[in-house]
């Protein structure tokens, strides 16, 4: 995984809290760097995305 840079971040405020993003709380989603106010919010986002993508894959499997 590449090192993420806050200069590449597409948002200035945390999607969960609305607080300013921090350099130690970045993740990559669909090729974009997304920032959060703390690692807990980042991890919450990553977990939600994993659950969502797993649900989509399960839905695809039942539709084939």
CHARMM internal coordinates of N, CA and C (Angstrom, degrees):
IC EDIT
DIST 1 N 1 CA 1.4546
DIST 1 CA 1 C 1.5237
ANGL 1 N 1 CA 1 C 109.14
DIST 1 C 2 N 1.2991
ANGL 1 CA 1 C 2 N 116.23
DIHE 1 N 1 CA 1 C 2 N 137.48
DIST 2 N 2 CA 1.4611
ANGL 1 C 2 N 2 CA 120.32
DIHE 1 CA 1 C 2 N 2 CA -178.82
DIST 2 CA 2 C 1.5197
ANGL 2 N 2 CA 2 C 110.91
DIHE 1 C 2 N 2 CA 2 C -74.43
DIST 2 C 3 N 1.3196
ANGL 2 CA 2 C 3 N 115.76
DIHE 2 N 2 CA 2 C 3 N 156.76
DIST 3 N 3 CA 1.4609
ANGL 2 C 3 N 3 CA 120.69
DIHE 2 CA 2 C 3 N 3 CA 176.59
DIST 3 CA 3 C 1.5261
ANGL 3 N 3 CA 3 C 108.57
DIHE 2 C 3 N 3 CA 3 C -75.03
DIST 3 C 4 N 1.3081
ANGL 3 CA 3 C 4 N 116.55
DIHE 3 N 3 CA 3 C 4 N 129.54
DIST 4 N 4 CA 1.4580
ANGL 3 C 4 N 4 CA 121.13
DIHE 3 CA 3 C 4 N 4 CA -177.19
DIST 4 CA 4 C 1.5266
ANGL 4 N 4 CA 4 C 110.31
DIHE 3 C 4 N 4 CA 4 C -90.98
DIST 4 C 5 N 1.3282
ANGL 4 CA 4 C 5 N 115.46
DIHE 4 N 4 CA 4 C 5 N 142.33
DIST 5 N 5 CA 1.4596
ANGL 4 C 5 N 5 CA 122.53
DIHE 4 CA 4 C 5 N 5 CA -176.82
DIST 5 CA 5 C 1.5263
ANGL 5 N 5 CA 5 C 109.28
DIHE 4 C 5 N 5 CA 5 C -119.85
DIST 5 C 6 N 1.3049
ANGL 5 CA 5 C 6 N 116.81
DIHE 5 N 5 CA 5 C 6 N 132.41
DIST 6 N 6 CA 1.4631
ANGL 5 C 6 N 6 CA 120.81
DIHE 5 CA 5 C 6 N 6 CA -179.83
DIST 6 CA 6 C 1.5322
ANGL 6 N 6 CA 6 C 111.68
DIHE 5 C 6 N 6 CA 6 C -61.08
DIST 6 C 7 N 1.3215
ANGL 6 CA 6 C 7 N 117.65
DIHE 6 N 6 CA 6 C 7 N -24.77
DIST 7 N 7 CA 1.4679
ANGL 6 C 7 N 7 CA 121.01
DIHE 6 CA 6 C 7 N 7 CA 177.44
DIST 7 CA 7 C 1.5264
ANGL 7 N 7 CA 7 C 111.66
DIHE 6 C 7 N 7 CA 7 C -64.41
DIST 7 C 8 N 1.3408
ANGL 7 CA 7 C 8 N 116.97
DIHE 7 N 7 CA 7 C 8 N -22.71
DIST 8 N 8 CA 1.4628
ANGL 7 C 8 N 8 CA 121.86
DIHE 7 CA 7 C 8 N 8 CA 179.89
DIST 8 CA 8 C 1.5287
ANGL 8 N 8 CA 8 C 112.94
DIHE 7 C 8 N 8 CA 8 C -93.17
DIST 8 C 9 N 1.3110
ANGL 8 CA 8 C 9 N 116.62
DIHE 8 N 8 CA 8 C 9 N -2.37
DIST 9 N 9 CA 1.4592
ANGL 8 C 9 N 9 CA 122.42
DIHE 8 CA 8 C 9 N 9 CA -175.49
DIST 9 CA 9 C 1.5316
ANGL 9 N 9 CA 9 C 110.85
DIHE 8 C 9 N 9 CA 9 C -64.67
DIST 9 C 10 N 1.3373
ANGL 9 CA 9 C 10 N 116.78
DIHE 9 N 9 CA 9 C 10 N 135.68
DIST 10 N 10 CA 1.4708
ANGL 9 C 10 N 10 CA 121.05
DIHE 9 CA 9 C 10 N 10 CA -178.07
DIST 10 CA 10 C 1.5311
ANGL 10 N 10 CA 10 C 113.01
DIHE 9 C 10 N 10 CA 10 C -86.94
DIST 10 C 11 N 1.3329
ANGL 10 CA 10 C 11 N 117.71
DIHE 10 N 10 CA 10 C 11 N -7.98
DIST 11 N 11 CA 1.4590
ANGL 10 C 11 N 11 CA 120.26
DIHE 10 CA 10 C 11 N 11 CA -179.27
DIST 11 CA 11 C 1.5304
ANGL 11 N 11 CA 11 C 110.30
DIHE 10 C 11 N 11 CA 11 C -131.90
DIST 11 C 12 N 1.3159
ANGL 11 CA 11 C 12 N 115.52
DIHE 11 N 11 CA 11 C 12 N 155.29
DIST 12 N 12 CA 1.4652
ANGL 11 C 12 N 12 CA 120.88
DIHE 11 CA 11 C 12 N 12 CA 179.30
DIST 12 CA 12 C 1.5173
ANGL 12 N 12 CA 12 C 112.27
DIHE 11 C 12 N 12 CA 12 C -104.53
DIST 12 C 13 N 1.3356
ANGL 12 CA 12 C 13 N 116.73
DIHE 12 N 12 CA 12 C 13 N -19.83
DIST 13 N 13 CA 1.4552
ANGL 12 C 13 N 13 CA 120.52
DIHE 12 CA 12 C 13 N 13 CA -179.67
DIST 13 CA 13 C 1.5278
ANGL 13 N 13 CA 13 C 109.93
DIHE 12 C 13 N 13 CA 13 C -124.56
DIST 13 C 14 N 1.3075
ANGL 13 CA 13 C 14 N 115.30
DIHE 13 N 13 CA 13 C 14 N 149.97
DIST 14 N 14 CA 1.4519
ANGL 13 C 14 N 14 CA 123.17
DIHE 13 CA 13 C 14 N 14 CA -178.94
DIST 14 CA 14 C 1.5331
ANGL 14 N 14 CA 14 C 110.11
DIHE 13 C 14 N 14 CA 14 C -65.35
DIST 14 C 15 N 1.3344
ANGL 14 CA 14 C 15 N 117.95
DIHE 14 N 14 CA 14 C 15 N 129.23
DIST 15 N 15 CA 1.4664
ANGL 14 C 15 N 15 CA 119.90
DIHE 14 CA 14 C 15 N 15 CA 178.60
DIST 15 CA 15 C 1.5315
ANGL 15 N 15 CA 15 C 113.26
DIHE 14 C 15 N 15 CA 15 C -63.93
DIST 15 C 16 N 1.3225
ANGL 15 CA 15 C 16 N 117.67
DIHE 15 N 15 CA 15 C 16 N -24.70
DIST 16 N 16 CA 1.4694
ANGL 15 C 16 N 16 CA 120.84
DIHE 15 CA 15 C 16 N 16 CA -179.64
DIST 16 CA 16 C 1.5235
ANGL 16 N 16 CA 16 C 112.06
DIHE 15 C 16 N 16 CA 16 C -85.14
DIST 16 C 17 N 1.3369
ANGL 16 CA 16 C 17 N 117.45
DIHE 16 N 16 CA 16 C 17 N -45.58
DIST 17 N 17 CA 1.4675
ANGL 16 C 17 N 17 CA 120.02
DIHE 16 CA 16 C 17 N 17 CA -170.71
DIST 17 CA 17 C 1.5244
ANGL 17 N 17 CA 17 C 114.40
DIHE 16 C 17 N 17 CA 17 C -108.30
DIST 17 C 18 N 1.3348
ANGL 17 CA 17 C 18 N 117.00
DIHE 17 N 17 CA 17 C 18 N -23.49
DIST 18 N 18 CA 1.4628
ANGL 17 C 18 N 18 CA 120.41
DIHE 17 CA 17 C 18 N 18 CA -175.20
DIST 18 CA 18 C 1.5206
ANGL 18 N 18 CA 18 C 113.58
DIHE 17 C 18 N 18 CA 18 C 84.90
DIST 18 C 19 N 1.3371
ANGL 18 CA 18 C 19 N 116.72
DIHE 18 N 18 CA 18 C 19 N -0.03
DIST 19 N 19 CA 1.4637
ANGL 18 C 19 N 19 CA 121.09
DIHE 18 CA 18 C 19 N 19 CA 178.57
DIST 19 CA 19 C 1.5293
ANGL 19 N 19 CA 19 C 109.80
DIHE 18 C 19 N 19 CA 19 C -81.96
DIST 19 C 20 N 1.3389
ANGL 19 CA 19 C 20 N 118.36
DIHE 19 N 19 CA 19 C 20 N 161.72
DIST 20 N 20 CA 1.4662
ANGL 19 C 20 N 20 CA 121.21
DIHE 19 CA 19 C 20 N 20 CA 178.78
DIST 20 CA 20 C 1.5318
ANGL 20 N 20 CA 20 C 111.71
DIHE 19 C 20 N 20 CA 20 C -60.30
DIST 20 C 21 N 1.3359
ANGL 20 CA 20 C 21 N 115.76
DIHE 20 N 20 CA 20 C 21 N 145.44
DIST 21 N 21 CA 1.4613
ANGL 20 C 21 N 21 CA 120.77
DIHE 20 CA 20 C 21 N 21 CA 178.74
DIST 21 CA 21 C 1.5280
ANGL 21 N 21 CA 21 C 110.06
DIHE 20 C 21 N 21 CA 21 C -75.08
DIST 21 C 22 N 1.3475
ANGL 21 CA 21 C 22 N 114.90
DIHE 21 N 21 CA 21 C 22 N 156.76
DIST 22 N 22 CA 1.4652
ANGL 21 C 22 N 22 CA 121.68
DIHE 21 CA 21 C 22 N 22 CA 179.16
DIST 22 CA 22 C 1.5188
ANGL 22 N 22 CA 22 C 109.48
DIHE 21 C 22 N 22 CA 22 C -125.86
DIST 22 C 23 N 1.3208
ANGL 22 CA 22 C 23 N 115.24
DIHE 22 N 22 CA 22 C 23 N 150.74
DIST 23 N 23 CA 1.4661
ANGL 22 C 23 N 23 CA 121.76
DIHE 22 CA 22 C 23 N 23 CA -175.66
DIST 23 CA 23 C 1.5297
ANGL 23 N 23 CA 23 C 113.01
DIHE 22 C 23 N 23 CA 23 C -63.34
DIST 23 C 24 N 1.3355
ANGL 23 CA 23 C 24 N 118.11
DIHE 23 N 23 CA 23 C 24 N -24.48
DIST 24 N 24 CA 1.4686
ANGL 23 C 24 N 24 CA 119.69
DIHE 23 CA 23 C 24 N 24 CA -178.90
DIST 24 CA 24 C 1.5296
ANGL 24 N 24 CA 24 C 112.37
DIHE 23 C 24 N 24 CA 24 C -88.95
DIST 24 C 25 N 1.3377
ANGL 24 CA 24 C 25 N 116.30
DIHE 24 N 24 CA 24 C 25 N 8.37
DIST 25 N 25 CA 1.4664
ANGL 24 C 25 N 25 CA 120.30
DIHE 24 CA 24 C 25 N 25 CA -174.30
DIST 25 CA 25 C 1.5232
ANGL 25 N 25 CA 25 C 111.78
DIHE 24 C 25 N 25 CA 25 C -131.52
DIST 25 C 26 N 1.3158
ANGL 25 CA 25 C 26 N 115.87
DIHE 25 N 25 CA 25 C 26 N 48.59
DIST 26 N 26 CA 1.4575
ANGL 25 C 26 N 26 CA 122.16
DIHE 25 CA 25 C 26 N 26 CA -178.16
DIST 26 CA 26 C 1.5197
ANGL 26 N 26 CA 26 C 110.46
DIHE 25 C 26 N 26 CA 26 C -107.38
DIST 26 C 27 N 1.3291
ANGL 26 CA 26 C 27 N 115.50
DIHE 26 N 26 CA 26 C 27 N 152.01
DIST 27 N 27 CA 1.4528
ANGL 26 C 27 N 27 CA 121.35
DIHE 26 CA 26 C 27 N 27 CA 172.49
DIST 27 CA 27 C 1.5203
ANGL 27 N 27 CA 27 C 107.51
DIHE 26 C 27 N 27 CA 27 C -144.02
DIST 27 C 28 N 1.3101
ANGL 27 CA 27 C 28 N 115.78
DIHE 27 N 27 CA 27 C 28 N 168.46
DIST 28 N 28 CA 1.4586
ANGL 27 C 28 N 28 CA 120.71
DIHE 27 CA 27 C 28 N 28 CA 178.24
DIST 28 CA 28 C 1.5140
ANGL 28 N 28 CA 28 C 108.34
DIHE 27 C 28 N 28 CA 28 C -112.71
DIST 28 C 29 N 1.3191
ANGL 28 CA 28 C 29 N 116.13
DIHE 28 N 28 CA 28 C 29 N 131.47
DIST 29 N 29 CA 1.4562
ANGL 28 C 29 N 29 CA 121.69
DIHE 28 CA 28 C 29 N 29 CA 178.66
DIST 29 CA 29 C 1.5184
ANGL 29 N 29 CA 29 C 108.55
DIHE 28 C 29 N 29 CA 29 C -136.56
DIST 29 C 30 N 1.3226
ANGL 29 CA 29 C 30 N 115.66
DIHE 29 N 29 CA 29 C 30 N 119.84
DIST 30 N 30 CA 1.4720
ANGL 29 C 30 N 30 CA 122.38
DIHE 29 CA 29 C 30 N 30 CA -179.78
DIST 30 CA 30 C 1.5221
ANGL 30 N 30 CA 30 C 111.73
DIHE 29 C 30 N 30 CA 30 C 50.85
DIST 30 C 31 N 1.3277
ANGL 30 CA 30 C 31 N 115.98
DIHE 30 N 30 CA 30 C 31 N 42.60
DIST 31 N 31 CA 1.4528
ANGL 30 C 31 N 31 CA 122.08
DIHE 30 CA 30 C 31 N 31 CA 175.69
DIST 31 CA 31 C 1.5212
ANGL 31 N 31 CA 31 C 115.11
DIHE 30 C 31 N 31 CA 31 C 81.93
DIST 31 C 32 N 1.3175
ANGL 31 CA 31 C 32 N 118.11
DIHE 31 N 31 CA 31 C 32 N 1.71
DIST 32 N 32 CA 1.4624
ANGL 31 C 32 N 32 CA 122.25
DIHE 31 CA 31 C 32 N 32 CA -178.86
DIST 32 CA 32 C 1.5322
ANGL 32 N 32 CA 32 C 109.95
DIHE 31 C 32 N 32 CA 32 C -113.66
DIST 32 C 33 N 1.3147
ANGL 32 CA 32 C 33 N 116.08
DIHE 32 N 32 CA 32 C 33 N 146.71
DIST 33 N 33 CA 1.4631
ANGL 32 C 33 N 33 CA 120.97
DIHE 32 CA 32 C 33 N 33 CA 175.90
DIST 33 CA 33 C 1.5328
ANGL 33 N 33 CA 33 C 107.85
DIHE 32 C 33 N 33 CA 33 C -87.40
DIST 33 C 34 N 1.3319
ANGL 33 CA 33 C 34 N 115.17
DIHE 33 N 33 CA 33 C 34 N 123.29
DIST 34 N 34 CA 1.4645
ANGL 33 C 34 N 34 CA 122.05
DIHE 33 CA 33 C 34 N 34 CA -179.96
DIST 34 CA 34 C 1.5263
ANGL 34 N 34 CA 34 C 107.47
DIHE 33 C 34 N 34 CA 34 C -115.50
DIST 34 C 35 N 1.3269
ANGL 34 CA 34 C 35 N 116.71
DIHE 34 N 34 CA 34 C 35 N 134.52
DIST 35 N 35 CA 1.4537
ANGL 34 C 35 N 35 CA 121.36
DIHE 34 CA 34 C 35 N 35 CA -177.59
DIST 35 CA 35 C 1.5106
ANGL 35 N 35 CA 35 C 113.06
DIHE 34 C 35 N 35 CA 35 C -107.98
DIST 35 C 36 N 1.3263
ANGL 35 CA 35 C 36 N 114.29
DIHE 35 N 35 CA 35 C 36 N 154.40
DIST 36 N 36 CA 1.4568
ANGL 35 C 36 N 36 CA 122.93
DIHE 35 CA 35 C 36 N 36 CA 178.96
DIST 36 CA 36 C 1.5196
ANGL 36 N 36 CA 36 C 108.81
DIHE 35 C 36 N 36 CA 36 C -135.46
DIST 36 C 37 N 1.3360
ANGL 36 CA 36 C 37 N 116.85
DIHE 36 N 36 CA 36 C 37 N 166.58
DIST 37 N 37 CA 1.4571
ANGL 36 C 37 N 37 CA 120.54
DIHE 36 CA 36 C 37 N 37 CA -176.05
DIST 37 CA 37 C 1.5251
ANGL 37 N 37 CA 37 C 112.72
DIHE 36 C 37 N 37 CA 37 C -80.19
DIST 37 C 38 N 1.3325
ANGL 37 CA 37 C 38 N 117.00
DIHE 37 N 37 CA 37 C 38 N -19.33
DIST 38 N 38 CA 1.4658
ANGL 37 C 38 N 38 CA 120.81
DIHE 37 CA 37 C 38 N 38 CA 178.62
DIST 38 CA 38 C 1.5273
ANGL 38 N 38 CA 38 C 109.11
DIHE 37 C 38 N 38 CA 38 C -159.88
DIST 38 C 39 N 1.3169
ANGL 38 CA 38 C 39 N 117.81
DIHE 38 N 38 CA 38 C 39 N 163.07
DIST 39 N 39 CA 1.4639
ANGL 38 C 39 N 39 CA 120.40
DIHE 38 CA 38 C 39 N 39 CA -179.19
DIST 39 CA 39 C 1.5314
ANGL 39 N 39 CA 39 C 113.45
DIHE 38 C 39 N 39 CA 39 C -60.15
DIST 39 C 40 N 1.3291
ANGL 39 CA 39 C 40 N 118.02
DIHE 39 N 39 CA 39 C 40 N -29.19
DIST 40 N 40 CA 1.4617
ANGL 39 C 40 N 40 CA 120.33
DIHE 39 CA 39 C 40 N 40 CA 178.38
DIST 40 CA 40 C 1.5160
ANGL 40 N 40 CA 40 C 112.20
DIHE 39 C 40 N 40 CA 40 C -63.31
DIST 40 C 41 N 1.3219
ANGL 40 CA 40 C 41 N 117.39
DIHE 40 N 40 CA 40 C 41 N -44.08
DIST 41 N 41 CA 1.4695
ANGL 40 C 41 N 41 CA 120.77
DIHE 40 CA 40 C 41 N 41 CA 177.29
DIST 41 CA 41 C 1.5275
ANGL 41 N 41 CA 41 C 110.28
DIHE 40 C 41 N 41 CA 41 C -65.18
DIST 41 C 42 N 1.3246
ANGL 41 CA 41 C 42 N 116.57
DIHE 41 N 41 CA 41 C 42 N -41.41
DIST 42 N 42 CA 1.4710
ANGL 41 C 42 N 42 CA 120.57
DIHE 41 CA 41 C 42 N 42 CA 177.53
DIST 42 CA 42 C 1.5228
ANGL 42 N 42 CA 42 C 110.18
DIHE 41 C 42 N 42 CA 42 C -58.97
DIST 42 C 43 N 1.3250
ANGL 42 CA 42 C 43 N 116.57
DIHE 42 N 42 CA 42 C 43 N -47.51
DIST 43 N 43 CA 1.4569
ANGL 42 C 43 N 43 CA 120.63
DIHE 42 CA 42 C 43 N 43 CA -177.96
DIST 43 CA 43 C 1.5335
ANGL 43 N 43 CA 43 C 111.41
DIHE 42 C 43 N 43 CA 43 C -66.09
DIST 43 C 44 N 1.3340
ANGL 43 CA 43 C 44 N 116.07
DIHE 43 N 43 CA 43 C 44 N -35.06
DIST 44 N 44 CA 1.4699
ANGL 43 C 44 N 44 CA 120.15
DIHE 43 CA 43 C 44 N 44 CA 176.76
DIST 44 CA 44 C 1.5329
ANGL 44 N 44 CA 44 C 109.76
DIHE 43 C 44 N 44 CA 44 C -62.91
DIST 44 C 45 N 1.3228
ANGL 44 CA 44 C 45 N 116.72
DIHE 44 N 44 CA 44 C 45 N -42.37
DIST 45 N 45 CA 1.4657
ANGL 44 C 45 N 45 CA 121.69
DIHE 44 CA 44 C 45 N 45 CA 177.46
DIST 45 CA 45 C 1.5248
ANGL 45 N 45 CA 45 C 110.78
DIHE 44 C 45 N 45 CA 45 C -62.87
DIST 45 C 46 N 1.3288
ANGL 45 CA 45 C 46 N 116.56
DIHE 45 N 45 CA 45 C 46 N -48.71
DIST 46 N 46 CA 1.4644
ANGL 45 C 46 N 46 CA 120.42
DIHE 45 CA 45 C 46 N 46 CA -179.58
DIST 46 CA 46 C 1.5283
ANGL 46 N 46 CA 46 C 110.94
DIHE 45 C 46 N 46 CA 46 C -58.40
DIST 46 C 47 N 1.3175
ANGL 46 CA 46 C 47 N 117.14
DIHE 46 N 46 CA 46 C 47 N -41.44
DIST 47 N 47 CA 1.4588
ANGL 46 C 47 N 47 CA 121.77
DIHE 46 CA 46 C 47 N 47 CA 179.30
DIST 47 CA 47 C 1.5286
ANGL 47 N 47 CA 47 C 110.88
DIHE 46 C 47 N 47 CA 47 C -65.41
DIST 47 C 48 N 1.3264
ANGL 47 CA 47 C 48 N 116.77
DIHE 47 N 47 CA 47 C 48 N -43.64
DIST 48 N 48 CA 1.4627
ANGL 47 C 48 N 48 CA 120.77
DIHE 47 CA 47 C 48 N 48 CA 179.62
DIST 48 CA 48 C 1.5256
ANGL 48 N 48 CA 48 C 110.63
DIHE 47 C 48 N 48 CA 48 C -62.40
DIST 48 C 49 N 1.3284
ANGL 48 CA 48 C 49 N 116.94
DIHE 48 N 48 CA 48 C 49 N -41.91
DIST 49 N 49 CA 1.4640
ANGL 48 C 49 N 49 CA 120.94
DIHE 48 CA 48 C 49 N 49 CA 179.48
DIST 49 CA 49 C 1.5242
ANGL 49 N 49 CA 49 C 110.52
DIHE 48 C 49 N 49 CA 49 C -63.70
DIST 49 C 50 N 1.3249
ANGL 49 CA 49 C 50 N 117.90
DIHE 49 N 49 CA 49 C 50 N -42.85
DIST 50 N 50 CA 1.4673
ANGL 49 C 50 N 50 CA 121.31
DIHE 49 CA 49 C 50 N 50 CA 178.85
DIST 50 CA 50 C 1.5223
ANGL 50 N 50 CA 50 C 110.73
DIHE 49 C 50 N 50 CA 50 C -60.60
DIST 50 C 51 N 1.3262
ANGL 50 CA 50 C 51 N 117.04
DIHE 50 N 50 CA 50 C 51 N -43.79
DIST 51 N 51 CA 1.4721
ANGL 50 C 51 N 51 CA 120.25
DIHE 50 CA 50 C 51 N 51 CA 178.50
DIST 51 CA 51 C 1.5211
ANGL 51 N 51 CA 51 C 111.38
DIHE 50 C 51 N 51 CA 51 C -64.78
DIST 51 C 52 N 1.3172
ANGL 51 CA 51 C 52 N 117.05
DIHE 51 N 51 CA 51 C 52 N -41.85
DIST 52 N 52 CA 1.4508
ANGL 51 C 52 N 52 CA 121.94
DIHE 51 CA 51 C 52 N 52 CA -179.95
DIST 52 CA 52 C 1.5300
ANGL 52 N 52 CA 52 C 111.06
DIHE 51 C 52 N 52 CA 52 C -63.95
DIST 52 C 53 N 1.3309
ANGL 52 CA 52 C 53 N 116.91
DIHE 52 N 52 CA 52 C 53 N -46.86
DIST 53 N 53 CA 1.4560
ANGL 52 C 53 N 53 CA 120.50
DIHE 52 CA 52 C 53 N 53 CA -179.83
DIST 53 CA 53 C 1.5270
ANGL 53 N 53 CA 53 C 111.35
DIHE 52 C 53 N 53 CA 53 C -65.22
DIST 53 C 54 N 1.3368
ANGL 53 CA 53 C 54 N 117.56
DIHE 53 N 53 CA 53 C 54 N -37.02
DIST 54 N 54 CA 1.4603
ANGL 53 C 54 N 54 CA 120.94
DIHE 53 CA 53 C 54 N 54 CA 176.75
DIST 54 CA 54 C 1.5243
ANGL 54 N 54 CA 54 C 110.31
DIHE 53 C 54 N 54 CA 54 C -64.34
DIST 54 C 55 N 1.3198
ANGL 54 CA 54 C 55 N 117.00
DIHE 54 N 54 CA 54 C 55 N -39.56
DIST 55 N 55 CA 1.4596
ANGL 54 C 55 N 55 CA 120.63
DIHE 54 CA 54 C 55 N 55 CA 178.33
DIST 55 CA 55 C 1.5275
ANGL 55 N 55 CA 55 C 110.56
DIHE 54 C 55 N 55 CA 55 C -65.72
DIST 55 C 56 N 1.3205
ANGL 55 CA 55 C 56 N 116.72
DIHE 55 N 55 CA 55 C 56 N -40.22
DIST 56 N 56 CA 1.4707
ANGL 55 C 56 N 56 CA 119.54
DIHE 55 CA 55 C 56 N 56 CA 177.06
DIST 56 CA 56 C 1.5156
ANGL 56 N 56 CA 56 C 111.86
DIHE 55 C 56 N 56 CA 56 C -63.06
DIST 56 C 57 N 1.3314
ANGL 56 CA 56 C 57 N 116.42
DIHE 56 N 56 CA 56 C 57 N -41.45
DIST 57 N 57 CA 1.4586
ANGL 56 C 57 N 57 CA 120.46
DIHE 56 CA 56 C 57 N 57 CA 178.77
DIST 57 CA 57 C 1.5292
ANGL 57 N 57 CA 57 C 110.29
DIHE 56 C 57 N 57 CA 57 C -64.77
DIST 57 C 58 N 1.3081
ANGL 57 CA 57 C 58 N 117.78
DIHE 57 N 57 CA 57 C 58 N -40.02
DIST 58 N 58 CA 1.4536
ANGL 57 C 58 N 58 CA 121.97
DIHE 57 CA 57 C 58 N 58 CA 177.63
DIST 58 CA 58 C 1.5109
ANGL 58 N 58 CA 58 C 111.10
DIHE 57 C 58 N 58 CA 58 C -63.82
DIST 58 C 59 N 1.3119
ANGL 58 CA 58 C 59 N 116.78
DIHE 58 N 58 CA 58 C 59 N -39.24
DIST 59 N 59 CA 1.4594
ANGL 58 C 59 N 59 CA 121.92
DIHE 58 CA 58 C 59 N 59 CA 178.68
DIST 59 CA 59 C 1.5269
ANGL 59 N 59 CA 59 C 110.44
DIHE 58 C 59 N 59 CA 59 C -65.68
DIST 59 C 60 N 1.3334
ANGL 59 CA 59 C 60 N 116.91
DIHE 59 N 59 CA 59 C 60 N -41.56
DIST 60 N 60 CA 1.4592
ANGL 59 C 60 N 60 CA 121.89
DIHE 59 CA 59 C 60 N 60 CA 178.47
DIST 60 CA 60 C 1.5145
ANGL 60 N 60 CA 60 C 110.65
DIHE 59 C 60 N 60 CA 60 C -62.73
DIST 60 C 61 N 1.3374
ANGL 60 CA 60 C 61 N 116.89
DIHE 60 N 60 CA 60 C 61 N -40.06
DIST 61 N 61 CA 1.4595
ANGL 60 C 61 N 61 CA 121.19
DIHE 60 CA 60 C 61 N 61 CA -178.40
DIST 61 CA 61 C 1.5316
ANGL 61 N 61 CA 61 C 110.98
DIHE 60 C 61 N 61 CA 61 C -66.03
DIST 61 C 62 N 1.3296
ANGL 61 CA 61 C 62 N 117.51
DIHE 61 N 61 CA 61 C 62 N -34.14
DIST 62 N 62 CA 1.4598
ANGL 61 C 62 N 62 CA 119.92
DIHE 61 CA 61 C 62 N 62 CA -178.91
DIST 62 CA 62 C 1.5189
ANGL 62 N 62 CA 62 C 112.28
DIHE 61 C 62 N 62 CA 62 C -80.58
DIST 62 C 63 N 1.3241
ANGL 62 CA 62 C 63 N 116.98
DIHE 62 N 62 CA 62 C 63 N -17.31
DIST 63 N 63 CA 1.4605
ANGL 62 C 63 N 63 CA 121.64
DIHE 62 CA 62 C 63 N 63 CA -179.39
DIST 63 CA 63 C 1.5215
ANGL 63 N 63 CA 63 C 112.69
DIHE 62 C 63 N 63 CA 63 C -91.38
DIST 63 C 64 N 1.3242
ANGL 63 CA 63 C 64 N 118.52
DIHE 63 N 63 CA 63 C 64 N -3.71
DIST 64 N 64 CA 1.4588
ANGL 63 C 64 N 64 CA 120.19
DIHE 63 CA 63 C 64 N 64 CA -178.26
DIST 64 CA 64 C 1.5048
ANGL 64 N 64 CA 64 C 111.66
DIHE 63 C 64 N 64 CA 64 C -101.90
END
COOR INIT
IC SEED 1 N 1 CA 1 C
IC BUILD
